[in-house]
Amino acid sequence: MESDVDADIFDAYMNDGQVDCSAWEIPHPTEPGWFILSIHDAEDGPVCIWGRKVAP
């Protein structure tokens, strides 16, 4: 989230106890087939983990 939102939004999340990350518009990978595995809080703020199916 840190590099995807304005600094004031990120600072409010990190410093003010604001737990609302709805202003975060998560950029989707450009290649097809990706999906969100998880969105969770980490030491440096919210993180989005992407995954996609691997052909056998």
N, C-alpha and C positions, 0 to 999 in steps of 0.2 A: 504494500500500500504506500510505503514511504515515497516512492518515485512516481506514483500515479495520481496523487492528490496535492492540492495546495498545501504549503507549509503550515498555515494556520489550522487547517483541518487535522493534519497529522499531529501537530503539537497539542491540540485539544484532546486527541485520542491518547497520546502518550503521557501528557503532563496533568491534565485536568480530570482524569478518571472517566473521560467520555468513552463509553464502550460501543457507541453507534458507528459502525463503519459503512452505513448505507450510502454515503457520498462517494464511496470508492467504486468507480466503474472499471471493473477488471478487464484488462486488454486480453482478447482471445488470440491464441496462436494463429498465425496465418495459414498453416498447413491444415488440411481437413482431418477430421477424425478425433480431435482432442476434446476432452471433457474434464470437468472439475472433479477431482478426487476428494479434496477437502479444502475448507477455508477455516483457518484456526489462528489463534493468537500465539505469537512467539515473542522472544525477548525484544526484538526490534519492531514489533507491531504486527498487524494482521498479515498473513501469508496465504497465498492461493497455490495449491499443488495441482498440477495438470497431469493427465495420463491419456494414453491412447492404446488401442489394441495393437498387438504386434502379430503380424501374419505368421502362421506356423511354418 
